[in-house]
């Protein structure tokens, strides 16, 4: 069985050599068990020497495949490119910074042989700051009440996919991709095991607060239309409140006579309604923006350099 390791890379020149040595060791241990391995690296428009390191790895190891983007298109595009260029019977997606321990590959392969189409590594939050842990738990509790798939805290991209799962994910061609949700949406028999996340070996994470917030919003909007439905029900609720308030004003006028309305009440009501309208316009704008990007039909990424031969999946993407 051929196993493809798909590893997106962004400014990983300091750690790529060590990462490749580690996965090579695992490949040597799996070879006597009848498992061959290929390594698919995707350079997501790095600004350092990541591409040069990948070229050197490809010269030393014929199993190395690399794809380099013309610019930074984001991790979702890099994951998609890696899956498109992976030829294995099973595909293992993992980060190249060694936060996903390569020694877990053997455990994944063993679980795949038991018939699981997805073998998912779930990171524990041991050692995380309390605030980050509580925020993550709150986010997943909220988002799972809204989205159409189940998102599990600690579950990310580190997983093994059978060929039919990988092909199913590749068949989902939407532009606005949220891989964690796509993996859950396609289904198929899955199993999960826990591991403790390793410390990043070199460099620094490209994720910041804004990026995390945008990623969380993508997860919320990519798999449901409930915010739009909430706007409808909120409007109905406001109309009901307005009707009750009007009835109360009329009743008070009949009993006590006409009184001058309060200035504070008017300003509060106008401000609150304006705020609600702006929020709802923002929600509608988010969905409209996603439709805008979908109908453009632009490619998810452009390839600058690669050593991968053209295939049916990649013939329109490789120059």
TORKOL-4160 file (C-alpha; in steps of 0.2 Angstrom, whole numbers, padded with zeros to 4 digits, m for minus):
319
<pt num="1" X="0000" Y="0000" Z="0000"/>
<pt num="2" X="0007" Y="0017" Z="m0005"/>
<pt num="3" X="0005" Y="0030" Z="0009"/>
<pt num="4" X="0006" Y="0049" Z="0004"/>
<pt num="5" X="0012" Y="0061" Z="0017"/>
<pt num="6" X="0005" Y="0078" Z="0013"/>
<pt num="7" X="0013" Y="0093" Z="0022"/>
<pt num="8" X="0009" Y="0111" Z="0019"/>
<pt num="9" X="0024" Y="0122" Z="0022"/>
<pt num="10" X="0025" Y="0141" Z="0025"/>
<pt num="11" X="0042" Y="0148" Z="0030"/>
<pt num="12" X="0048" Y="0131" Z="0037"/>
<pt num="13" X="0066" Y="0131" Z="0031"/>
<pt num="14" X="0073" Y="0129" Z="0048"/>
<pt num="15" X="0063" Y="0113" Z="0052"/>
<pt num="16" X="0060" Y="0104" Z="0035"/>
<pt num="17" X="0076" Y="0094" Z="0035"/>
<pt num="18" X="0073" Y="0087" Z="0052"/>
<pt num="19" X="0055" Y="0084" Z="0048"/>
<pt num="20" X="0059" Y="0074" Z="0033"/>
<pt num="21" X="0072" Y="0064" Z="0042"/>
<pt num="22" X="0059" Y="0059" Z="0055"/>
<pt num="23" X="0046" Y="0054" Z="0042"/>
<pt num="24" X="0060" Y="0044" Z="0033"/>
<pt num="25" X="0063" Y="0034" Z="0048"/>
<pt num="26" X="0044" Y="0030" Z="0049"/>
<pt num="27" X="0044" Y="0025" Z="0031"/>
<pt num="28" X="0059" Y="0013" Z="0033"/>
<pt num="29" X="0050" Y="0005" Z="0048"/>
<pt num="30" X="0034" Y="0003" Z="0038"/>
<pt num="31" X="0043" Y="m0004" Z="0022"/>
<pt num="32" X="0045" Y="m0022" Z="0029"/>
<pt num="33" X="0026" Y="m0022" Z="0032"/>
<pt num="34" X="0022" Y="m0019" Z="0014"/>
<pt num="35" X="0019" Y="0000" Z="0015"/>
<pt num="36" X="0028" Y="0011" Z="0003"/>
<pt num="37" X="0028" Y="0030" Z="0006"/>
<pt num="38" X="0029" Y="0046" Z="m0004"/>
<pt num="39" X="0031" Y="0064" Z="0003"/>
<pt num="40" X="0020" Y="0078" Z="m0005"/>
<pt num="41" X="0026" Y="0095" Z="0001"/>
<pt num="42" X="0016" Y="0111" Z="m0003"/>
<pt num="43" X="0026" Y="0127" Z="m0002"/>
<pt num="44" X="0012" Y="0140" Z="0002"/>
<pt num="45" X="0022" Y="0155" Z="m0005"/>
<pt num="46" X="0035" Y="0155" Z="0008"/>
<pt num="47" X="0047" Y="0171" Z="0009"/>
<pt num="48" X="0062" Y="0161" Z="0016"/>
<pt num="49" X="0072" Y="0147" Z="0008"/>
<pt num="50" X="0058" Y="0134" Z="0010"/>
<pt num="51" X="0057" Y="0130" Z="m0009"/>
<pt num="52" X="0076" Y="0128" Z="m0010"/>
<pt num="53" X="0076" Y="0116" Z="0004"/>
<pt num="54" X="0062" Y="0106" Z="m0005"/>
<pt num="55" X="0072" Y="0106" Z="m0021"/>
<pt num="56" X="0087" Y="0099" Z="m0011"/>
<pt num="57" X="0076" Y="0085" Z="m0003"/>
<pt num="58" X="0069" Y="0080" Z="m0020"/>
<pt num="59" X="0087" Y="0078" Z="m0026"/>
<pt num="60" X="0092" Y="0067" Z="m0012"/>
<pt num="61" X="0075" Y="0057" Z="m0011"/>
<pt num="62" X="0066" Y="0052" Z="m0026"/>
<pt num="63" X="0050" Y="0050" Z="m0016"/>
<pt num="64" X="0049" Y="0068" Z="m0013"/>
<pt num="65" X="0036" Y="0078" Z="m0023"/>
<pt num="66" X="0034" Y="0097" Z="m0020"/>
<pt num="67" X="0023" Y="0110" Z="m0026"/>
<pt num="68" X="0027" Y="0129" Z="m0024"/>
<pt num="69" X="0013" Y="0142" Z="m0025"/>
<pt num="70" X="0016" Y="0159" Z="m0035"/>
<pt num="71" X="0011" Y="0168" Z="m0018"/>
<pt num="72" X="0003" Y="0164" Z="m0001"/>
<pt num="73" X="m0014" Y="0157" Z="m0004"/>
<pt num="74" X="m0017" Y="0150" Z="0013"/>
<pt num="75" X="m0017" Y="0133" Z="0022"/>
<pt num="76" X="m0034" Y="0128" Z="0014"/>
<pt num="77" X="m0027" Y="0130" Z="m0003"/>
<pt num="78" X="m0011" Y="0121" Z="0002"/>
<pt num="79" X="m0021" Y="0106" Z="0009"/>
<pt num="80" X="m0031" Y="0105" Z="m0007"/>
<pt num="81" X="m0015" Y="0105" Z="m0018"/>
<pt num="82" X="m0008" Y="0092" Z="m0008"/>
<pt num="83" X="m0023" Y="0080" Z="m0009"/>
<pt num="84" X="m0023" Y="0083" Z="m0028"/>
<pt num="85" X="m0005" Y="0078" Z="m0030"/>
<pt num="86" X="m0006" Y="0063" Z="m0018"/>
<pt num="87" X="m0006" Y="0047" Z="m0027"/>
<pt num="88" X="m0007" Y="0035" Z="m0012"/>
<pt num="89" X="m0020" Y="0022" Z="m0007"/>
<pt num="90" X="m0020" Y="0032" Z="0010"/>
<pt num="91" X="m0016" Y="0050" Z="0013"/>
<pt num="92" X="m0009" Y="0057" Z="0029"/>
<pt num="93" X="m0011" Y="0076" Z="0032"/>
<pt num="94" X="0001" Y="0084" Z="0044"/>
<pt num="95" X="0010" Y="0100" Z="0048"/>
<pt num="96" X="0029" Y="0101" Z="0044"/>
<pt num="97" X="0034" Y="0110" Z="0060"/>
<pt num="98" X="0034" Y="0093" Z="0070"/>
<pt num="99" X="0019" Y="0098" Z="0081"/>
<pt num="100" X="0011" Y="0083" Z="0073"/>
<pt num="101" X="0023" Y="0069" Z="0079"/>
<pt num="102" X="0028" Y="0058" Z="0065"/>
<pt num="103" X="0029" Y="0043" Z="0076"/>
<pt num="104" X="0010" Y="0042" Z="0076"/>
<pt num="105" X="0010" Y="0038" Z="0058"/>
<pt num="106" X="0012" Y="0019" Z="0062"/>
<pt num="107" X="m0003" Y="0020" Z="0074"/>
<pt num="108" X="m0013" Y="0028" Z="0060"/>
<pt num="109" X="m0008" Y="0015" Z="0048"/>
<pt num="110" X="m0012" Y="0001" Z="0060"/>
<pt num="111" X="m0030" Y="0008" Z="0063"/>
<pt num="112" X="m0032" Y="0010" Z="0044"/>
<pt num="113" X="m0029" Y="m0009" Z="0042"/>
<pt num="114" X="m0044" Y="m0012" Z="0054"/>
<pt num="115" X="m0055" Y="m0004" Z="0041"/>
<pt num="116" X="m0057" Y="0014" Z="0046"/>
<pt num="117" X="m0058" Y="0026" Z="0032"/>
<pt num="118" X="m0053" Y="0041" Z="0043"/>
<pt num="119" X="m0040" Y="0040" Z="0057"/>
<pt num="120" X="m0041" Y="0056" Z="0067"/>
<pt num="121" X="m0028" Y="0062" Z="0079"/>
<pt num="122" X="m0036" Y="0073" Z="0093"/>
<pt num="123" X="m0024" Y="0085" Z="0102"/>
<pt num="124" X="m0027" Y="0086" Z="0121"/>
<pt num="125" X="m0026" Y="0104" Z="0128"/>
<pt num="126" X="m0013" Y="0098" Z="0141"/>
<pt num="127" X="m0002" Y="0113" Z="0144"/>
<pt num="128" X="m0012" Y="0126" Z="0136"/>
<pt num="129" X="m0017" Y="0142" Z="0145"/>
<pt num="130" X="m0033" Y="0142" Z="0154"/>
<pt num="131" X="m0040" Y="0156" Z="0144"/>
<pt num="132" X="m0037" Y="0148" Z="0128"/>
<pt num="133" X="m0044" Y="0131" Z="0133"/>
<pt num="134" X="m0060" Y="0140" Z="0140"/>
<pt num="135" X="m0062" Y="0150" Z="0124"/>
<pt num="136" X="m0060" Y="0135" Z="0113"/>
<pt num="137" X="m0073" Y="0125" Z="0123"/>
<pt num="138" X="m0085" Y="0139" Z="0122"/>
<pt num="139" X="m0082" Y="0141" Z="0103"/>
<pt num="140" X="m0085" Y="0123" Z="0099"/>
<pt num="141" X="m0100" Y="0122" Z="0111"/>
<pt num="142" X="m0108" Y="0137" Z="0102"/>
<pt num="143" X="m0103" Y="0132" Z="0084"/>
<pt num="144" X="m0110" Y="0114" Z="0086"/>
<pt num="145" X="m0127" Y="0121" Z="0090"/>
<pt num="146" X="m0127" Y="0130" Z="0073"/>
<pt num="147" X="m0117" Y="0120" Z="0060"/>
<pt num="148" X="m0124" Y="0105" Z="0051"/>
<pt num="149" X="m0108" Y="0094" Z="0055"/>
<pt num="150" X="m0100" Y="0090" Z="0072"/>
<pt num="151" X="m0084" Y="0099" Z="0075"/>
<pt num="152" X="m0073" Y="0091" Z="0089"/>
<pt num="153" X="m0062" Y="0102" Z="0100"/>
<pt num="154" X="m0044" Y="0097" Z="0097"/>
<pt num="155" X="m0047" Y="0089" Z="0080"/>
<pt num="156" X="m0038" Y="0097" Z="0066"/>
<pt num="157" X="m0030" Y="0092" Z="0050"/>
<pt num="158" X="m0019" Y="0079" Z="0057"/>
<pt num="159" X="m0027" Y="0063" Z="0050"/>
<pt num="160" X="m0026" Y="0048" Z="0039"/>
<pt num="161" X="m0038" Y="0047" Z="0024"/>
<pt num="162" X="m0042" Y="0032" Z="0014"/>
<pt num="163" X="m0042" Y="0035" Z="m0005"/>
<pt num="164" X="m0061" Y="0036" Z="m0006"/>
<pt num="165" X="m0062" Y="0049" Z="0007"/>
<pt num="166" X="m0048" Y="0059" Z="m0001"/>
<pt num="167" X="m0057" Y="0058" Z="m0018"/>
<pt num="168" X="m0073" Y="0063" Z="m0010"/>
<pt num="169" X="m0065" Y="0078" Z="m0002"/>
<pt num="170" X="m0058" Y="0083" Z="m0019"/>
<pt num="171" X="m0075" Y="0081" Z="m0027"/>
<pt num="172" X="m0081" Y="0096" Z="m0016"/>
<pt num="173" X="m0075" Y="0110" Z="m0027"/>
<pt num="174" X="m0081" Y="0126" Z="m0017"/>
<pt num="175" X="m0069" Y="0140" Z="m0016"/>
<pt num="176" X="m0072" Y="0145" Z="0002"/>
<pt num="177" X="m0065" Y="0129" Z="0010"/>
<pt num="178" X="m0065" Y="0124" Z="0028"/>
<pt num="179" X="m0056" Y="0107" Z="0028"/>
<pt num="180" X="m0061" Y="0102" Z="0046"/>
<pt num="181" X="m0079" Y="0103" Z="0042"/>
<pt num="182" X="m0077" Y="0095" Z="0025"/>
<pt num="183" X="m0068" Y="0080" Z="0033"/>
<pt num="184" X="m0083" Y="0078" Z="0045"/>
<pt num="185" X="m0096" Y="0081" Z="0031"/>
<pt num="186" X="m0090" Y="0067" Z="0019"/>
<pt num="187" X="m0092" Y="0054" Z="0034"/>
<pt num="188" X="m0086" Y="0036" Z="0031"/>
<pt num="189" X="m0081" Y="0025" Z="0046"/>
<pt num="190" X="m0069" Y="0035" Z="0057"/>
<pt num="191" X="m0059" Y="0032" Z="0073"/>
<pt num="192" X="m0051" Y="0045" Z="0084"/>
<pt num="193" X="m0036" Y="0044" Z="0096"/>
<pt num="194" X="m0028" Y="0057" Z="0107"/>
<pt num="195" X="m0011" Y="0064" Z="0108"/>
<pt num="196" X="m0002" Y="0078" Z="0116"/>
<pt num="197" X="0003" Y="0092" Z="0105"/>
<pt num="198" X="0022" Y="0094" Z="0103"/>
<pt num="199" X="0031" Y="0111" Z="0104"/>
<pt num="200" X="0035" Y="0119" Z="0088"/>
<pt num="201" X="0053" Y="0115" Z="0083"/>
<pt num="202" X="0058" Y="0131" Z="0074"/>
<pt num="203" X="0051" Y="0147" Z="0067"/>
<pt num="204" X="0035" Y="0155" Z="0073"/>
<pt num="205" X="0017" Y="0152" Z="0069"/>
<pt num="206" X="0008" Y="0162" Z="0056"/>
<pt num="207" X="m0008" Y="0162" Z="0066"/>
<pt num="208" X="m0013" Y="0178" Z="0075"/>
<pt num="209" X="m0029" Y="0183" Z="0084"/>
<pt num="210" X="m0037" Y="0190" Z="0068"/>
<pt num="211" X="m0033" Y="0174" Z="0058"/>
<pt num="212" X="m0040" Y="0163" Z="0072"/>
<pt num="213" X="m0056" Y="0174" Z="0072"/>
<pt num="214" X="m0058" Y="0173" Z="0053"/>
<pt num="215" X="m0055" Y="0154" Z="0054"/>
<pt num="216" X="m0068" Y="0153" Z="0067"/>
<pt num="217" X="m0080" Y="0163" Z="0057"/>
<pt num="218" X="m0077" Y="0152" Z="0042"/>
<pt num="219" X="m0082" Y="0137" Z="0052"/>
<pt num="220" X="m0098" Y="0145" Z="0057"/>
<pt num="221" X="m0104" Y="0151" Z="0040"/>
<pt num="222" X="m0097" Y="0137" Z="0029"/>
<pt num="223" X="m0110" Y="0123" Z="0034"/>
<pt num="224" X="m0126" Y="0132" Z="0038"/>
<pt num="225" X="m0138" Y="0146" Z="0035"/>
<pt num="226" X="m0144" Y="0148" Z="0052"/>
<pt num="227" X="m0137" Y="0166" Z="0054"/>
<pt num="228" X="m0149" Y="0171" Z="0040"/>
<pt num="229" X="m0163" Y="0162" Z="0048"/>
<pt num="230" X="m0159" Y="0170" Z="0065"/>
<pt num="231" X="m0161" Y="0187" Z="0056"/>
<pt num="232" X="m0178" Y="0182" Z="0050"/>
<pt num="233" X="m0184" Y="0177" Z="0068"/>
<pt num="234" X="m0175" Y="0192" Z="0076"/>
<pt num="235" X="m0186" Y="0203" Z="0064"/>
<pt num="236" X="m0201" Y="0194" Z="0069"/>
<pt num="237" X="m0197" Y="0196" Z="0087"/>
<pt num="238" X="m0194" Y="0215" Z="0085"/>
<pt num="239" X="m0211" Y="0217" Z="0076"/>
<pt num="240" X="m0219" Y="0208" Z="0090"/>
<pt num="241" X="m0211" Y="0219" Z="0103"/>
<pt num="242" X="m0215" Y="0235" Z="0093"/>
<pt num="243" X="m0234" Y="0229" Z="0092"/>
<pt num="244" X="m0234" Y="0226" Z="0111"/>
<pt num="245" X="m0226" Y="0242" Z="0114"/>
<pt num="246" X="m0238" Y="0251" Z="0103"/>
<pt num="247" X="m0253" Y="0243" Z="0112"/>
<pt num="248" X="m0246" Y="0248" Z="0129"/>
<pt num="249" X="m0244" Y="0266" Z="0123"/>
<pt num="250" X="m0262" Y="0267" Z="0116"/>
<pt num="251" X="m0269" Y="0259" Z="0132"/>
<pt num="252" X="m0259" Y="0271" Z="0143"/>
<pt num="253" X="m0266" Y="0286" Z="0132"/>
<pt num="254" X="m0284" Y="0280" Z="0134"/>
<pt num="255" X="m0282" Y="0278" Z="0153"/>
<pt num="256" X="m0270" Y="0292" Z="0158"/>
<pt num="257" X="m0272" Y="0304" Z="0143"/>
<pt num="258" X="m0259" Y="0308" Z="0130"/>
<pt num="259" X="m0242" Y="0311" Z="0138"/>
<pt num="260" X="m0225" Y="0317" Z="0130"/>
<pt num="261" X="m0215" Y="0302" Z="0125"/>
<pt num="262" X="m0198" Y="0300" Z="0134"/>
<pt num="263" X="m0183" Y="0306" Z="0124"/>
<pt num="264" X="m0172" Y="0292" Z="0131"/>
<pt num="265" X="m0184" Y="0279" Z="0126"/>
<pt num="266" X="m0184" Y="0285" Z="0108"/>
<pt num="267" X="m0165" Y="0287" Z="0107"/>
<pt num="268" X="m0163" Y="0269" Z="0114"/>
<pt num="269" X="m0175" Y="0261" Z="0103"/>
<pt num="270" X="m0168" Y="0270" Z="0087"/>
<pt num="271" X="m0150" Y="0266" Z="0092"/>
<pt num="272" X="m0154" Y="0247" Z="0096"/>
<pt num="273" X="m0164" Y="0245" Z="0080"/>
<pt num="274" X="m0150" Y="0253" Z="0069"/>
<pt num="275" X="m0137" Y="0241" Z="0078"/>
<pt num="276" X="m0147" Y="0226" Z="0074"/>
<pt num="277" X="m0149" Y="0231" Z="0056"/>
<pt num="278" X="m0131" Y="0234" Z="0054"/>
<pt num="279" X="m0127" Y="0217" Z="0061"/>
<pt num="280" X="m0140" Y="0208" Z="0050"/>
<pt num="281" X="m0133" Y="0218" Z="0035"/>
<pt num="282" X="m0115" Y="0211" Z="0040"/>
<pt num="283" X="m0122" Y="0193" Z="0040"/>
<pt num="284" X="m0130" Y="0195" Z="0023"/>
<pt num="285" X="m0114" Y="0203" Z="0017"/>
<pt num="286" X="m0104" Y="0188" Z="0023"/>
<pt num="287" X="m0115" Y="0176" Z="0013"/>
<pt num="288" X="m0116" Y="0187" Z="m0002"/>
<pt num="289" X="m0097" Y="0189" Z="m0002"/>
<pt num="290" X="m0095" Y="0170" Z="m0002"/>
<pt num="291" X="m0107" Y="0169" Z="m0017"/>
<pt num="292" X="m0096" Y="0182" Z="m0026"/>
<pt num="293" X="m0080" Y="0172" Z="m0024"/>
<pt num="294" X="m0089" Y="0156" Z="m0029"/>
<pt num="295" X="m0096" Y="0163" Z="m0046"/>
<pt num="296" X="m0080" Y="0170" Z="m0051"/>
<pt num="297" X="m0073" Y="0153" Z="m0053"/>
<pt num="298" X="m0055" Y="0157" Z="m0050"/>
<pt num="299" X="m0043" Y="0143" Z="m0046"/>
<pt num="300" X="m0039" Y="0140" Z="m0028"/>
<pt num="301" X="m0020" Y="0142" Z="m0031"/>
<pt num="302" X="m0007" Y="0145" Z="m0045"/>
<pt num="303" X="0009" Y="0134" Z="m0046"/>
<pt num="304" X="0026" Y="0143" Z="m0048"/>
<pt num="305" X="0037" Y="0127" Z="m0047"/>
<pt num="306" X="0034" Y="0108" Z="m0045"/>
<pt num="307" X="0043" Y="0092" Z="m0049"/>
<pt num="308" X="0026" Y="0083" Z="m0050"/>
<pt num="309" X="0021" Y="0076" Z="m0067"/>
<pt num="310" X="0004" Y="0081" Z="m0074"/>
<pt num="311" X="m0011" Y="0070" Z="m0070"/>
<pt num="312" X="m0029" Y="0071" Z="m0073"/>
<pt num="313" X="m0032" Y="0080" Z="m0057"/>
<pt num="314" X="m0018" Y="0092" Z="m0060"/>
<pt num="315" X="m0017" Y="0095" Z="m0079"/>
<pt num="316" X="m0025" Y="0112" Z="m0078"/>
<pt num="317" X="m0015" Y="0118" Z="m0063"/>
<pt num="318" X="0003" Y="0114" Z="m0067"/>
<pt num="319" X="0012" Y="0126" Z="m0080"/>
